[in-house]
Amino acid sequence: MNYGRYKVLEELGQGSMGIVYKAHDPNLDLILAVKVLRPECLQGETLVKRFIAEARVLGRLDHPNIVRVYNVDEDQGTVYIAMELLEGEGLNDLAKRKRFSPEEIADLGATIAEALGYAHSKGVVHRDVKPGNILVRSDGKPKITDFGIARIEDSAEHLMTQAGEVLGTPAYMSPEQVLSEPVDGRSDLFSLGIILYELCAGERPFRGDSLGAVFQAITQATPVPLSQLNPEIPAVLAEVVERCLRRNPPDRFQSGEDLAAALHGCFRKESPVEAAPVDSREIPKKGTPAWVFAVVLAVLAAAGGGIYHFTSGRDAAAPTAAPSAPAAASKGAPASSLRLSTSPAGAHVFFDGAPKGEAPLRLEASPGKHEVRLTLPGYEEWEAQVELAQGAEVPLDVDLVRTTN
């Protein structure tokens, strides 16, 4: 089987949008990867645009620590991307079997920060920086992958977020992503800070037993100081990592290059780290509510069963609201649909309380608000309210959080 001039050798893996093959380019005598859009995704115009946008994003970037794209084209009624074949192991898997030394954490973080800084200089914000999107080669050098939801800072090439879409992985989102505020490169540095904290402490800084609790932690909680969780982490490294996690973007490092320089400086003899500015948002305010909620999703509280409606702003709370009934479709209105996938796959899907099978799947429904619940043994239950626009197909990709028990 061929896609264009590329001869498929074997299948490497599948995702919610595409299938990745190992292939051979006879013109260059090169082994590479070919990512092919799933046939069922061709019906969703948004998914096709996002798939092509990923190729365009990668086409702008030429950096040794970012996956390289060679070509994007159409064949056999679908769209494909020819890209660099990455040999290595995902950081999420590597961290499970290897304990990184403080020096290794600083070096790895600096390399990733420099690559992100390069992407930001080209107007590209990744928006989904997480261990699963960082591949570590056998020589220890990382490669950043999966720019499928990256934001291009061009008015002509801006992909709009559809109602109901979750862009990013909740456990690694920045406060501005949770609150649906404008994001820039400093959002990626916050996500990188979560990764570095996790490598230092063996646990994430923001946790919860439900999606709502995770979002609440990201927007309100102050992480436990690394010195309390792992005394082996030098204070200078802990200070750099904790500065990445400031809730207010101006209080973080302002560029990937600045963060990389600070990380490189952690183990030099004369390299004092610039004192982190005080995060004004972390100073308790009189009368500040005990919780804050984010926009985009109305997340159901696992314990009480109520819906948390997220509102914009880090210092304002929204009252708990009763679930709203699915909006009735206007007479003759075209049906809407929800294309749902989970990581890992196989989660049981309940739509408006009724079981619908296992993810990934596609559901047709009337326009309006609907309740979605996902369950999978060994993972936290995920519940949300999504709003489907009339006649639109909304992609919803959910990364489930493992139970802590």
PEKAVEN-V615934 format. One record per pair of residues at least 4 apart in sequence whose C-alpha atoms are under 8 Angstrom apart, sorted by the first residue. I is the first residue (numbers start at 1). GAP is how many residues later the second one is. D is the distance in Angstrom with one decimal. If there is no record, write none. Layout:
I:GAP:D  I:GAP:D
//
This chain:
1:6:6.1  1:7:5.6  2:4:5.5  2:5:4.5  2:6:5.7  3:4:6.6  3:5:7.4  3:72:5.9  3:73:7.3  3:77:7.6  4:69:7.7  4:70:7.7  4:71:6.1  5:20:6.5  5:21:7.2  6:17:5.9  6:18:5.5  6:19:5.0  6:20:7.2  6:28:7.9  7:16:5.2  7:17:5.1  7:18:6.8  7:19:8.0  8:13:6.3  8:14:6.1  8:15:4.3  8:16:6.6  9:12:7.1  9:13:5.5  9:14:5.1  9:15:7.1  10:11:5.7  10:12:5.3  10:13:7.2  11:8:7.6  11:9:6.2  11:10:4.3  11:11:6.1  12:7:7.8  12:8:5.5  12:9:5.2  12:10:6.2  13:6:6.1  13:7:5.4  13:8:7.2  14:4:6.0  14:5:4.4  14:6:6.1  15:4:6.3  16:325:6.0  16:326:7.9  16:344:7.4  16:381:7.5  17:20:5.9  17:21:5.8  17:24:6.7  17:30:7.5  17:34:7.8  18:17:6.1  18:18:5.2  18:19:4.3  18:20:4.9  19:16:5.6  19:17:5.2  19:18:6.5  19:19:6.5  20:13:6.6  20:14:5.6  20:15:4.3  20:16:6.3  21:12:5.6  21:13:5.2  21:14:6.4  21:15:7.9  22:9:7.1  22:10:6.0  22:11:4.8  22:12:6.4  22:63:7.4  23:8:5.8  23:9:5.4  23:10:5.7  23:11:6.4  24:5:6.8  24:6:5.7  24:7:4.6  24:8:6.2  25:4:5.4  25:5:5.1  25:6:6.3  25:7:7.3  26:4:6.9  31:54:7.0  32:50:7.0  32:51:6.1  32:52:5.2  32:53:4.5  33:49:5.8  33:50:5.3  33:51:5.9  33:52:4.8  33:53:8.0  34:46:6.5  34:47:5.5  34:48:4.5  34:49:6.2  35:45:5.4  35:46:5.1  35:47:6.5  35:48:7.7  36:42:7.2  36:43:6.0  36:44:4.3  36:45:6.5  37:4:6.8  37:5:7.4  37:11:7.7  37:14:7.3  37:41:6.4  37:42:5.6  37:43:6.1  38:4:7.0  38:40:7.7  39:4:8.0  39:39:6.6  41:6:6.3  41:7:7.1  42:5:7.3  42:6:6.2  42:36:7.1  44:4:6.5  44:349:6.3  45:4:6.2  46:4:6.1  46:347:7.9  47:4:6.1  47:348:7.5  48:4:6.2  48:31:8.0  49:4:5.9  50:4:6.2  50:98:6.4  50:99:7.0  50:109:7.5  51:4:6.9  51:97:6.5  52:4:6.4  52:20:7.5  52:27:7.9  53:4:6.0  53:95:7.3  54:4:6.2  54:92:7.9  54:93:5.5  54:94:4.8  54:95:7.3  54:96:7.2  55:4:5.9  55:14:6.7  55:16:7.8  55:17:6.5  55:26:6.5  56:4:6.5  57:4:7.0  57:67:7.1  57:90:7.1  57:93:7.5  57:95:7.2  58:4:7.9  58:9:7.4  58:10:6.4  58:11:5.8  58:89:7.2  59:9:7.4  59:10:5.7  59:11:7.5  60:62:7.3  61:5:7.5  61:7:7.3  61:58:6.7  61:61:7.5  62:4:7.2  62:6:6.7  63:4:7.9  63:5:7.8  63:52:6.9  63:55:7.6  64:79:7.6  65:46:7.6  65:47:7.3  65:50:5.9  65:76:7.5  65:77:6.0  65:78:4.4  65:79:6.2  66:49:6.8  66:77:5.0  66:78:4.8  66:79:6.5  67:16:7.4  67:17:6.2  67:19:7.6  67:76:6.2  67:77:6.2  67:78:5.7  68:15:5.7  68:16:5.2  69:12:7.2  69:13:6.1  69:14:4.1  69:15:6.2  70:11:7.6  70:12:5.4  70:13:5.2  70:14:7.4  71:10:5.8  71:11:5.0  71:12:7.0  72:7:7.4  72:8:5.8  72:9:4.4  72:10:6.2  73:6:5.9  73:7:5.7  73:8:6.7  74:4:5.6  74:5:4.4  74:6:6.1  75:4:6.4  75:5:7.6  86:49:7.7  86:51:8.0  87:50:6.1  87:51:7.9  88:47:6.0  88:48:5.3  88:49:4.2  88:50:6.0  89:4:6.8  89:5:6.3  89:46:5.4  89:47:5.3  89:48:6.5  90:4:6.2  90:41:6.8  90:42:5.5  90:43:7.0  90:44:5.8  90:45:4.3  90:46:6.0  91:4:5.8  91:40:4.9  91:41:6.1  91:42:7.8  91:43:5.7  91:44:5.8  91:45:6.2  92:4:6.8  92:39:4.7  92:40:5.2  93:4:7.2  93:39:7.9  94:4:6.0  95:4:6.6  95:5:7.7  95:104:7.2  99:100:7.8  100:4:5.8  100:5:6.1  100:99:6.8  100:100:7.7  101:4:6.2  102:4:6.2  102:98:7.2  102:130:7.9  102:131:6.1  102:132:7.5  102:135:7.7  103:4:6.1  103:164:7.2  104:4:5.9  105:4:5.9  105:91:6.8  105:94:7.0  105:95:7.4  106:4:6.0  106:131:7.4  106:157:5.2  106:158:6.6  106:160:7.4  107:4:6.3  107:156:7.0  107:157:6.7  108:4:6.3  108:33:7.4  108:34:7.2  109:4:6.0  109:83:7.5  109:87:6.8  109:151:7.2  109:154:7.1  110:4:6.1  110:149:6.9  110:150:4.1  110:151:7.2  110:153:5.7  110:154:6.5  111:4:6.4  111:30:7.9  111:31:7.3  111:149:6.9  112:4:6.2  112:30:6.9  112:31:7.8  112:32:7.5  113:4:6.0  113:76:7.3  113:79:7.7  113:143:4.6  113:144:6.6  113:146:6.4  113:147:5.5  114:4:6.2  114:142:5.3  114:143:5.5  114:146:5.9  115:4:6.4  115:29:7.8  115:141:7.6  116:4:6.1  116:9:8.0  116:10:7.9  116:69:7.8  116:72:7.6  116:140:5.9  117:4:6.2  117:68:7.6  117:138:6.1  117:139:4.0  117:140:5.8  118:4:6.6  118:138:7.7  119:4:6.6  119:5:5.2  119:6:6.9  120:4:4.9  120:5:5.8  120:65:5.8  123:29:5.8  123:30:5.0  123:31:7.5  124:26:6.6  124:27:5.8  124:28:4.8  124:29:6.3  125:25:5.5  125:26:5.2  125:27:6.6  125:28:7.9  125:59:6.2  125:60:5.6  125:63:7.0  126:21:5.9  126:23:6.9  126:24:4.3  126:25:6.5  126:62:6.6  127:22:6.6  127:23:5.6  127:24:7.2  127:40:7.4  127:41:6.0  127:46:8.0  127:60:7.2  127:61:6.1  128:5:7.7  128:19:7.8  128:21:7.2  128:22:7.6  128:39:7.5  128:40:4.7  128:41:6.2  128:44:7.6  128:45:7.5  128:60:7.5  128:63:7.9  129:4:6.4  129:5:7.8  129:43:7.1  129:59:6.2  129:62:5.8  129:63:6.5  130:4:6.9  130:39:7.6  130:42:6.2  130:61:6.8  130:62:7.2  130:65:6.8  131:4:8.0  131:64:6.7  133:11:6.0  133:12:5.1  133:13:6.0  134:8:6.3  134:9:5.6  134:10:4.7  134:11:6.1  135:7:5.5  135:8:5.1  135:9:6.5  135:10:7.2  136:4:5.7  136:5:5.6  136:6:4.3  136:7:6.3  137:4:5.5  137:5:6.2  137:6:7.7  149:18:6.7  149:19:7.7  151:7:6.8  151:8:7.1  152:5:6.4  152:6:6.0  152:7:7.9  153:4:7.5  153:5:6.9  154:4:6.1  161:4:6.5  161:6:7.9  162:232:6.7  163:133:7.4  163:223:7.3  163:224:6.0  163:225:6.6  163:226:7.1  163:231:7.4  164:132:6.7  164:133:6.8  164:221:7.9  164:222:4.7  164:223:5.5  164:224:6.8  164:230:6.7  164:231:7.9  164:232:7.0  165:131:7.8  165:229:6.7  165:230:6.2  165:231:5.3  165:232:7.7  166:130:7.8  166:230:6.1  166:231:6.5  166:232:7.3  168:4:7.6  168:5:6.3  168:9:7.9  169:4:6.0  169:229:7.4  169:230:6.1  170:8:7.8  170:41:7.4  170:44:7.4  170:45:7.3  170:229:7.4  171:35:7.1  171:36:7.4  171:43:6.7  171:230:7.8  172:19:5.2  172:22:6.4  172:23:7.8  173:4:6.0  173:5:6.5  173:14:7.9  173:17:7.8  173:18:6.0  173:45:7.8  174:4:6.4  174:13:5.5  174:14:7.6  174:16:5.8  174:17:6.2  174:44:7.1  174:73:7.8  175:4:6.1  175:43:5.9  175:44:5.2  175:72:6.3  176:4:5.9  176:5:4.9  176:6:6.7  176:7:6.3  176:11:7.2  177:4:6.1  177:5:7.6  177:6:6.8  177:10:7.6  178:37:6.5  178:40:8.0  178:41:7.7  178:116:5.6  178:117:6.9  178:118:7.9  179:114:7.6  179:115:4.3  179:116:5.1  179:117:7.6  179:131:7.6  179:132:7.2  179:133:5.6  179:134:6.9  179:135:7.8  180:114:7.2  180:115:5.7  180:116:6.5  180:132:7.3  181:131:7.6  183:4:6.0  184:4:7.6  185:4:6.6  185:70:7.0  185:71:7.9  186:4:6.3  186:63:6.2  186:66:7.2  186:67:7.2  186:68:6.2  186:69:6.7  187:4:6.5  187:62:7.5  188:4:6.2  189:4:6.1  189:55:6.3  189:64:7.7  189:66:7.9  189:67:7.0  190:4:6.5  190:54:5.2  190:55:5.4  190:56:7.7  190:62:7.9  191:4:6.6  192:4:6.3  192:52:7.7  193:4:6.0  193:48:5.6  193:49:7.2  193:51:5.0  193:52:5.9  194:4:6.1  194:10:6.5  194:11:6.5  194:51:7.1  195:4:6.3  195:9:7.6  196:4:6.2  196:45:6.5  197:4:5.9  197:5:7.8  197:6:7.5  197:7:6.6  197:8:6.7  197:29:7.6  197:44:6.3  197:45:7.7  198:4:5.1  198:5:4.8  198:6:4.8  198:7:7.0  199:4:7.5  200:26:7.4  200:30:7.0  200:33:6.8  201:25:6.5  201:28:5.8  201:29:5.8  205:18:5.2  205:19:7.0  206:8:6.2  206:11:5.4  206:12:5.7  206:15:7.4  206:17:6.8  207:6:7.2  207:7:5.1  207:10:6.6  208:4:7.8  208:5:4.7  208:6:4.7  208:9:7.3  209:4:6.3  209:5:7.4  209:93:7.8  209:171:6.5  209:194:7.4  210:4:6.4  210:91:7.1  210:92:6.2  210:170:6.4  210:171:6.9  210:172:6.7  211:4:6.2  211:88:7.0  211:171:6.5  211:172:7.7  212:4:6.1  212:87:5.7  212:88:7.1  212:89:6.5  212:96:7.2  213:4:6.1  214:4:6.3  215:4:6.3  215:78:7.5  215:79:7.3  216:4:5.8  216:5:7.3  216:75:6.5  216:76:6.2  216:77:6.5  217:4:4.6  217:5:7.8  218:29:8.0  219:28:6.9  219:73:7.0  219:95:6.5  220:71:6.9  220:72:7.0  220:94:7.6  222:60:7.6  224:4:7.1  224:5:7.5  225:4:7.0  225:13:7.9  225:17:7.8  226:4:5.8  226:5:7.4  226:7:7.2  226:12:6.0  227:4:4.9  227:5:7.8  227:6:6.8  227:8:7.2  227:11:7.2  233:4:6.7  233:5:6.5  234:4:6.3  235:4:6.1  236:4:6.5  236:30:5.9  236:36:7.8  236:37:6.7  237:4:6.3  237:26:7.0  237:29:5.8  238:4:6.0  239:4:6.1  239:37:7.6  240:4:6.6  240:19:7.8  240:22:6.8  240:23:7.0  240:33:7.5  241:4:7.0  242:4:7.0  243:8:7.4  243:9:5.6  243:10:7.2  243:33:6.1  244:8:5.2  244:9:6.4  245:7:7.1  246:5:6.0  246:6:5.7  246:33:6.4  247:4:7.7  247:32:7.2  247:34:7.0  247:35:7.7  248:4:7.1  248:31:6.4  248:32:7.7  248:33:6.6  249:5:7.8  250:4:7.0  251:25:7.2  251:26:5.7  251:27:7.0  251:28:5.9  252:24:7.7  253:5:6.2  253:6:5.8  254:4:6.7  254:5:7.9  255:4:6.5  256:4:6.0  257:4:6.1  258:4:6.3  259:4:6.2  260:4:6.1  261:4:6.1  262:4:6.4  262:11:6.2  264:4:7.5  265:5:8.0  265:6:5.1  265:7:7.4  265:8:7.3  266:5:6.6  266:6:7.8  266:7:7.4  267:4:7.6  279:4:7.3  284:4:7.2  288:27:6.7  288:28:7.6  289:26:7.6  289:27:7.1  289:28:6.3  291:26:6.2  292:18:7.6  292:19:7.8  292:21:7.9  292:22:6.2  292:23:6.6  292:24:6.0  292:25:4.7  292:26:7.1  293:15:7.0  293:16:6.6  293:17:4.1  293:18:5.5  293:19:7.4  293:21:7.8  293:23:7.8  293:24:6.1  293:25:6.5  294:15:7.3  294:16:3.6  294:17:4.9  294:18:5.9  294:19:7.7  295:14:7.2  295:15:4.2  295:16:4.9  295:17:5.9  296:14:7.0  297:12:7.0  297:13:6.7  297:87:6.3  297:88:6.0  297:89:6.5  298:9:6.1  298:10:5.4  298:11:4.5  298:12:6.1  298:86:5.6  298:87:5.1  298:88:7.4  299:8:5.6  299:9:5.1  299:10:6.6  299:11:7.9  299:84:6.0  299:85:4.5  299:86:6.4  300:5:6.0  300:6:5.6  300:7:4.2  300:8:5.8  300:83:5.5  300:84:5.8  300:85:7.8  301:4:5.0  301:5:5.4  301:6:5.9  301:7:6.6  302:4:7.9  302:79:7.7  306:14:6.9  306:15:7.3  306:16:6.7  306:17:7.5  307:13:6.2  307:14:6.0  307:15:6.5  307:16:6.3  308:10:7.8  308:11:7.8  308:12:5.6  308:13:6.9  309:9:6.6  309:10:7.5  309:11:6.7  309:12:6.8  310:8:6.7  311:5:7.6  311:6:7.1  311:7:6.1  312:4:7.6  324:45:7.3  325:44:7.0  325:45:7.4  326:42:5.6  326:43:4.6  326:44:5.2  327:39:7.5  327:40:6.5  327:41:4.3  327:42:5.8  328:38:6.7  328:39:7.0  328:40:6.8  329:4:6.2  329:37:5.3  329:38:5.5  329:39:7.2  333:57:7.0  333:58:7.4  334:56:6.5  334:57:4.9  335:29:6.5  335:30:5.9  335:31:5.3  335:32:6.7  335:55:6.7  335:56:5.3  335:57:7.8  336:28:5.7  336:29:5.3  336:30:5.7  336:31:5.6  336:52:6.3  336:53:6.6  336:54:5.7  336:55:4.6  336:56:5.1  336:57:5.9  337:25:6.9  337:26:5.4  337:27:4.1  337:28:5.7  337:29:8.0  337:51:7.3  337:54:7.6  337:55:6.4  337:56:4.6  337:57:6.3  338:24:5.7  338:25:5.1  338:26:6.4  338:27:7.7  338:50:7.6  338:55:5.7  338:56:4.9  338:57:6.0  338:58:7.1  339:21:7.6  339:22:6.1  339:23:4.4  339:24:6.4  339:54:6.9  339:55:6.0  339:56:4.7  339:57:6.0  340:19:6.4  340:20:5.5  340:21:5.5  340:22:6.1  340:23:7.9  340:55:6.1  340:56:4.9  340:57:6.0  340:58:7.9  341:4:6.8  341:18:5.2  341:19:4.2  341:20:6.7  341:55:6.4  341:56:5.0  341:57:6.4  342:4:7.3  342:5:6.7  342:17:6.1  342:18:6.5  342:55:5.7  342:56:4.7  342:57:5.8  342:58:7.0  343:54:7.8  343:55:6.3  343:56:4.8  343:57:6.1  344:55:7.1  344:56:7.0  345:13:7.9  345:14:5.8  345:15:6.5  346:12:5.1  346:13:5.1  346:14:7.0  346:30:7.4  347:11:5.3  347:12:5.4  347:27:6.0  347:28:5.5  347:29:4.9  348:7:7.4  348:8:7.6  348:9:5.8  348:10:4.6  348:11:6.6  348:26:5.5  348:27:5.2  348:28:6.3  349:6:5.9  349:7:5.5  349:8:5.6  349:9:5.7  349:10:6.6  349:23:7.2  349:24:6.0  349:25:5.0  349:26:6.9  350:4:5.1  350:5:4.3  350:6:5.7  350:7:7.7  350:22:5.8  350:23:5.0  350:24:6.4  351:4:6.4  351:5:6.6  351:19:7.1  351:20:5.8  351:21:4.9  351:22:6.6  352:18:5.9  352:19:4.7  352:20:6.3  353:18:7.2  353:19:7.7  353:20:7.7  357:4:7.8  366:22:7.7  366:24:7.6  367:20:7.4  367:21:5.0  367:22:5.4  367:23:4.9  367:24:7.3  368:19:5.2  368:20:5.2  368:21:6.6  368:22:7.7  369:16:6.5  369:17:5.6  369:18:4.2  369:19:6.4  370:15:5.6  370:16:5.5  370:17:6.3  370:18:7.8  371:12:7.4  371:13:6.0  371:14:4.6  371:15:6.5  372:11:5.7  372:12:5.4  372:13:6.0  372:14:7.2  373:8:7.3  373:9:5.7  373:10:4.3  373:11:6.5  374:7:5.9  374:8:5.0  374:9:6.3  375:4:7.3  375:5:7.2  375:6:5.0  375:7:6.6  376:4:7.5  376:5:7.1  378:24:6.0  378:25:5.8  379:21:6.3  379:22:5.6  379:23:4.2  379:24:4.9  380:20:6.8  380:21:5.6  380:22:5.9  380:23:5.4  381:19:8.0  382:18:7.3  388:4:6.9  388:5:7.7  388:6:6.9  389:4:8.0
//
